[in-house]
Amino acid sequence: MVKYVVATYKADPNRVFSMGTSSGAMMTNVLIGVYPDVFAADVWSNDCATGQIVKTGEQWKIIVQAAYPGYTGFRPKMWVLHGTNDTTLYPQNLREEIKEWTSVLHQSTTPLTTRSNWPDADWTTWNYGTKFRATSAAGVTHNIPTNESVVIDYFDLKWIYGPTQCVDGSYCSENSFYWQCLPITKKTLGTRS
């Protein structure tokens, strides 16, 4: 599906991202493990519902590598977030994610920096290197809120280059986060100004 969108709409393959919470978070973890050559970055919130699976970083790394044997290419940067009051997906999973992804991404196993009360009050964010960050959200349940502007900044998604120059047969659509070229169709022809 991603390759189709890149080919059909001339999307930038270096700007394909994955994000999810709950089951979507688990799938994001799988996507990054199985298709590291498709995604530029990833953010997800939790894994292994009950928190009963505890492994070393190296053991987690072996599992990820087994999902795509022999792959040695680019691995996306990642930011994992978890609420301390999550009773659906236990907080132990954050500790497992930290061990897993610092090992897979060859990042420091101890935080290089720690930010308290960021990106929200009572949250703690640890940076382990340029490719991995983890956040513990104190008092937050399974429904962890997403601060889109902070995520956009972390993954360098802000469009700062002005309007896109669209080719014939397409028009420019924009919002505060992006400009994009969309095909002109009979339906859009009557709605464009």
Beta strands, then each sheet from edge to edge (+ up, - down):
strand 1: 17-20
strand 2: 41-44
strand 3: 77-83
strand 4: 113-116
strand 5: 123-129
strand 6: 132-137
strand 7: 170-174
strand 8: 179-183
sheet 1: 1+ 2+ 3+ 6+ 5- 4+
sheet 2: 7+ 8-
end
